[in-house]
Amino acid sequence: MILESPLVKLRSLEVDDVNEFHQWSCDREVTQFSLSSYAYPQSKADISQWLSNINSSSKTVSFGICCSETGELIGYAGIASISSLNRCGEYFILIGNKDYWGIGIATEVTMMITHYGFNALGLHRIELTAFDVNPAAIRAYEKAGYVHEGIKRESGYRNGKFLDKVQMSVLVHEWSGI
């Protein structure tokens, strides 16, 4: 499946994406706000195994983010913890190539995947958390229509200290999206 915008194309992840993921996993600046699975660099074999299984879960949809102009894989995003009963899921994104930071790609991808979650998956609610010390991410999510719900106090541990996370969500009937 391919979703497209003028900035990016979203496609399925492949085992051949291992080199990019390995490079990103070794860059602490890239992974500092990511899931705990990126707490330590991983081997290419571990990443290959993860990529070979990534599309097999009914609880997660993941997309590779590619530059529309060059086709280069620059990150990945999706929705995890999908509950068909509650019709909700948790959005995630990682832009691994720092050359693409700060130019609106996170907002664009967030809108594309939110649209996919509501229209293709039939979700009612999509939520996320962002570290409060990551204002660029929070702004991207706000621009994509997500609203603040509260603060999860000291819910993440990074660089030797506990940090707060901002809880945000969007509901299908309040989202104006793409």
Contacts in CASP RR format, 6 or more apart in sequence:
PFRMAT RR
TARGET T0000
AUTHOR 0000-0000-0000
METHOD contacts of the structure
MODEL  1
MILESPLVKLRSLEVDDVNEFHQWSCDREVTQFSLSSYAYPQSKADISQW
LSNINSSSKTVSFGICCSETGELIGYAGIASISSLNRCGEYFILIGNKDY
WGIGIATEVTMMITHYGFNALGLHRIELTAFDVNPAAIRAYEKAGYVHEG
IKRESGYRNGKFLDKVQMSVLVHEWSGI
1 10 0 8 1.000
1 11 0 8 1.000
1 12 0 8 1.000
2 9 0 8 1.000
2 10 0 8 1.000
2 11 0 8 1.000
3 9 0 8 1.000
3 10 0 8 1.000
3 63 0 8 1.000
3 112 0 8 1.000
3 116 0 8 1.000
4 10 0 8 1.000
4 68 0 8 1.000
5 68 0 8 1.000
5 108 0 8 1.000
5 112 0 8 1.000
6 68 0 8 1.000
7 67 0 8 1.000
7 68 0 8 1.000
7 103 0 8 1.000
7 104 0 8 1.000
7 105 0 8 1.000
7 108 0 8 1.000
8 65 0 8 1.000
8 66 0 8 1.000
8 67 0 8 1.000
8 68 0 8 1.000
8 74 0 8 1.000
8 105 0 8 1.000
8 108 0 8 1.000
8 109 0 8 1.000
8 112 0 8 1.000
9 65 0 8 1.000
9 66 0 8 1.000
9 67 0 8 1.000
9 68 0 8 1.000
9 71 0 8 1.000
10 63 0 8 1.000
10 64 0 8 1.000
10 65 0 8 1.000
10 66 0 8 1.000
10 77 0 8 1.000
10 109 0 8 1.000
10 112 0 8 1.000
10 113 0 8 1.000
11 63 0 8 1.000
11 64 0 8 1.000
11 66 0 8 1.000
12 55 0 8 1.000
12 63 0 8 1.000
12 64 0 8 1.000
13 51 0 8 1.000
13 54 0 8 1.000
13 55 0 8 1.000
13 62 0 8 1.000
13 63 0 8 1.000
13 64 0 8 1.000
13 76 0 8 1.000
14 51 0 8 1.000
15 48 0 8 1.000
15 51 0 8 1.000
15 52 0 8 1.000
17 51 0 8 1.000
17 64 0 8 1.000
17 73 0 8 1.000
18 44 0 8 1.000
18 47 0 8 1.000
18 48 0 8 1.000
18 51 0 8 1.000
19 44 0 8 1.000
20 73 0 8 1.000
20 75 0 8 1.000
20 96 0 8 1.000
20 97 0 8 1.000
21 47 0 8 1.000
21 51 0 8 1.000
21 76 0 8 1.000
22 41 0 8 1.000
22 42 0 8 1.000
22 43 0 8 1.000
22 44 0 8 1.000
22 47 0 8 1.000
24 30 0 8 1.000
24 31 0 8 1.000
24 75 0 8 1.000
24 94 0 8 1.000
24 96 0 8 1.000
24 97 0 8 1.000
25 31 0 8 1.000
25 38 0 8 1.000
25 41 0 8 1.000
25 42 0 8 1.000
25 47 0 8 1.000
26 41 0 8 1.000
27 96 0 8 1.000
27 98 0 8 1.000
29 98 0 8 1.000
30 94 0 8 1.000
30 96 0 8 1.000
30 98 0 8 1.000
31 38 0 8 1.000
31 39 0 8 1.000
31 94 0 8 1.000
32 158 0 8 1.000
32 159 0 8 1.000
33 130 0 8 1.000
33 131 0 8 1.000
33 134 0 8 1.000
33 137 0 8 1.000
33 158 0 8 1.000
34 94 0 8 1.000
35 92 0 8 1.000
42 50 0 8 1.000
54 60 0 8 1.000
54 62 0 8 1.000
55 62 0 8 1.000
58 82 0 8 1.000
59 80 0 8 1.000
59 81 0 8 1.000
59 82 0 8 1.000
60 78 0 8 1.000
60 79 0 8 1.000
60 80 0 8 1.000
60 81 0 8 1.000
60 82 0 8 1.000
61 78 0 8 1.000
61 79 0 8 1.000
61 82 0 8 1.000
61 116 0 8 1.000
61 117 0 8 1.000
61 121 0 8 1.000
62 76 0 8 1.000
62 77 0 8 1.000
62 78 0 8 1.000
63 76 0 8 1.000
63 77 0 8 1.000
63 78 0 8 1.000
63 113 0 8 1.000
64 73 0 8 1.000
64 75 0 8 1.000
64 76 0 8 1.000
64 77 0 8 1.000
65 73 0 8 1.000
65 74 0 8 1.000
65 75 0 8 1.000
65 76 0 8 1.000
65 77 0 8 1.000
65 93 0 8 1.000
65 95 0 8 1.000
65 105 0 8 1.000
65 109 0 8 1.000
66 72 0 8 1.000
66 73 0 8 1.000
66 74 0 8 1.000
67 74 0 8 1.000
67 100 0 8 1.000
72 97 0 8 1.000
73 97 0 8 1.000
74 95 0 8 1.000
74 96 0 8 1.000
74 97 0 8 1.000
74 99 0 8 1.000
74 100 0 8 1.000
74 105 0 8 1.000
75 93 0 8 1.000
75 94 0 8 1.000
75 95 0 8 1.000
75 96 0 8 1.000
75 97 0 8 1.000
76 93 0 8 1.000
76 94 0 8 1.000
77 91 0 8 1.000
77 92 0 8 1.000
77 93 0 8 1.000
77 94 0 8 1.000
77 109 0 8 1.000
77 110 0 8 1.000
77 113 0 8 1.000
78 91 0 8 1.000
78 92 0 8 1.000
78 93 0 8 1.000
78 113 0 8 1.000
79 89 0 8 1.000
79 90 0 8 1.000
79 91 0 8 1.000
79 92 0 8 1.000
79 113 0 8 1.000
79 116 0 8 1.000
79 117 0 8 1.000
79 121 0 8 1.000
79 123 0 8 1.000
79 126 0 8 1.000
80 89 0 8 1.000
80 90 0 8 1.000
80 92 0 8 1.000
81 89 0 8 1.000
81 90 0 8 1.000
82 88 0 8 1.000
82 89 0 8 1.000
82 121 0 8 1.000
82 123 0 8 1.000
83 89 0 8 1.000
86 124 0 8 1.000
86 125 0 8 1.000
87 122 0 8 1.000
87 123 0 8 1.000
87 124 0 8 1.000
87 125 0 8 1.000
88 123 0 8 1.000
88 124 0 8 1.000
88 125 0 8 1.000
88 126 0 8 1.000
88 127 0 8 1.000
89 123 0 8 1.000
89 125 0 8 1.000
89 126 0 8 1.000
89 127 0 8 1.000
90 126 0 8 1.000
90 127 0 8 1.000
90 128 0 8 1.000
90 129 0 8 1.000
91 110 0 8 1.000
91 113 0 8 1.000
91 114 0 8 1.000
91 126 0 8 1.000
91 127 0 8 1.000
91 128 0 8 1.000
92 128 0 8 1.000
93 106 0 8 1.000
93 109 0 8 1.000
93 110 0 8 1.000
93 113 0 8 1.000
95 101 0 8 1.000
95 105 0 8 1.000
95 106 0 8 1.000
101 136 0 8 1.000
102 136 0 8 1.000
104 140 0 8 1.000
106 136 0 8 1.000
106 137 0 8 1.000
106 140 0 8 1.000
107 140 0 8 1.000
107 143 0 8 1.000
107 144 0 8 1.000
110 140 0 8 1.000
110 141 0 8 1.000
110 144 0 8 1.000
110 146 0 8 1.000
111 144 0 8 1.000
111 145 0 8 1.000
111 177 0 8 1.000
111 178 0 8 1.000
112 178 0 8 1.000
114 126 0 8 1.000
114 144 0 8 1.000
114 145 0 8 1.000
114 170 0 8 1.000
114 175 0 8 1.000
114 177 0 8 1.000
115 177 0 8 1.000
115 178 0 8 1.000
117 123 0 8 1.000
117 126 0 8 1.000
118 126 0 8 1.000
118 172 0 8 1.000
118 175 0 8 1.000
122 172 0 8 1.000
123 172 0 8 1.000
124 171 0 8 1.000
124 172 0 8 1.000
125 169 0 8 1.000
125 170 0 8 1.000
125 171 0 8 1.000
125 172 0 8 1.000
126 146 0 8 1.000
126 169 0 8 1.000
126 170 0 8 1.000
127 149 0 8 1.000
127 167 0 8 1.000
127 168 0 8 1.000
127 169 0 8 1.000
128 141 0 8 1.000
128 146 0 8 1.000
128 167 0 8 1.000
128 168 0 8 1.000
128 169 0 8 1.000
129 152 0 8 1.000
129 155 0 8 1.000
129 165 0 8 1.000
129 166 0 8 1.000
129 167 0 8 1.000
129 168 0 8 1.000
130 137 0 8 1.000
130 138 0 8 1.000
130 141 0 8 1.000
130 165 0 8 1.000
130 166 0 8 1.000
130 168 0 8 1.000
131 137 0 8 1.000
131 156 0 8 1.000
131 158 0 8 1.000
131 163 0 8 1.000
131 164 0 8 1.000
131 165 0 8 1.000
131 166 0 8 1.000
132 138 0 8 1.000
132 151 0 8 1.000
132 163 0 8 1.000
132 164 0 8 1.000
132 165 0 8 1.000
132 166 0 8 1.000
133 163 0 8 1.000
138 166 0 8 1.000
138 168 0 8 1.000
141 168 0 8 1.000
142 168 0 8 1.000
144 170 0 8 1.000
144 177 0 8 1.000
145 170 0 8 1.000
145 175 0 8 1.000
145 176 0 8 1.000
145 177 0 8 1.000
146 168 0 8 1.000
146 169 0 8 1.000
146 170 0 8 1.000
147 168 0 8 1.000
147 169 0 8 1.000
147 170 0 8 1.000
147 174 0 8 1.000
148 166 0 8 1.000
148 167 0 8 1.000
148 168 0 8 1.000
149 167 0 8 1.000
149 168 0 8 1.000
149 169 0 8 1.000
150 166 0 8 1.000
150 167 0 8 1.000
151 164 0 8 1.000
151 165 0 8 1.000
151 166 0 8 1.000
151 167 0 8 1.000
152 164 0 8 1.000
152 165 0 8 1.000
152 166 0 8 1.000
152 167 0 8 1.000
153 164 0 8 1.000
154 162 0 8 1.000
154 163 0 8 1.000
154 164 0 8 1.000
155 162 0 8 1.000
155 163 0 8 1.000
155 164 0 8 1.000
155 165 0 8 1.000
156 162 0 8 1.000
156 163 0 8 1.000
156 165 0 8 1.000
157 163 0 8 1.000
END
